[in-house]
Amino acid sequence: MLDRFQLTDGRVHGIVTDNASSNYLMTCELQSTLEHSGIEWPAFRNHITCMAHVILLAIGAFLSSLSVKGCTKSWETHECDQQFGENESIHIGKS
């Protein structure tokens, strides 16, 4: 993909991801791949975890500690309830 989008010339300055462990592995592999092309790209410095995701996790933990439950409806059901009223909602994709 780096070759396809012509990103092997050092133009990748950083990558923003969520905190999934696979993203840490991916940035280490990217570092290795770029090093083979003669490009210095230290993953520890160029991998930026998304602050919004960190805040979301912290808020979720806080609300959980207060025993606050989130909405359990699917997006489709919520939209139907908004459009047709909660008692008259239709079920999308179900017969």
URTAUR-V401111 format. One record per backbone hydrogen bond with DSSP energy under -0.5 kcal/mol. CO is the residue of the C=O (numbers start at 0). NH is the residue of the N-H. E is the energy in kcal/mol with one decimal. If there is no record, write none. Layout:
co=CO nh=NH e=E
co=CO nh=NH e=E
This chain:
co=0 nh=4 e=-2.3
co=1 nh=6 e=-3.5
co=2 nh=5 e=-1.4
co=6 nh=9 e=-0.6
co=10 nh=12 e=-1.0
co=14 nh=16 e=-0.5
co=14 nh=47 e=-3.2
co=16 nh=49 e=-3.2
co=19 nh=22 e=-1.5
co=19 nh=23 e=-0.8
co=20 nh=24 e=-1.7
co=21 nh=25 e=-2.3
co=22 nh=26 e=-2.1
co=23 nh=27 e=-1.7
co=24 nh=28 e=-2.3
co=25 nh=29 e=-2.4
co=26 nh=30 e=-2.2
co=27 nh=31 e=-2.1
co=28 nh=32 e=-2.7
co=29 nh=33 e=-2.8
co=30 nh=34 e=-2.2
co=31 nh=35 e=-1.6
co=32 nh=36 e=-0.7
co=33 nh=36 e=-0.7
co=33 nh=38 e=-2.7
co=34 nh=37 e=-1.6
co=37 nh=39 e=-0.5
co=38 nh=40 e=-0.6
co=41 nh=44 e=-1.0
co=41 nh=45 e=-1.9
co=42 nh=46 e=-1.9
co=45 nh=14 e=-2.7
co=45 nh=47 e=-0.7
co=46 nh=48 e=-0.6
co=47 nh=16 e=-1.9
co=49 nh=53 e=-1.8
co=50 nh=54 e=-2.7
co=51 nh=55 e=-2.4
co=52 nh=56 e=-2.3
co=53 nh=57 e=-2.2
co=54 nh=58 e=-2.8
co=55 nh=59 e=-2.5
co=56 nh=60 e=-2.2
co=57 nh=61 e=-2.3
co=58 nh=62 e=-3.0
co=59 nh=63 e=-2.2
co=60 nh=64 e=-1.9
co=61 nh=65 e=-0.9
co=62 nh=67 e=-2.7
co=63 nh=66 e=-1.6
co=73 nh=77 e=-2.4
co=74 nh=78 e=-2.5
co=75 nh=79 e=-2.3
co=76 nh=80 e=-2.5
co=77 nh=81 e=-2.0
co=78 nh=82 e=-2.0
co=79 nh=83 e=-3.5
co=80 nh=84 e=-1.7
co=84 nh=87 e=-1.0
co=85 nh=88 e=-0.6
co=89 nh=91 e=-0.7
co=90 nh=93 e=-1.2
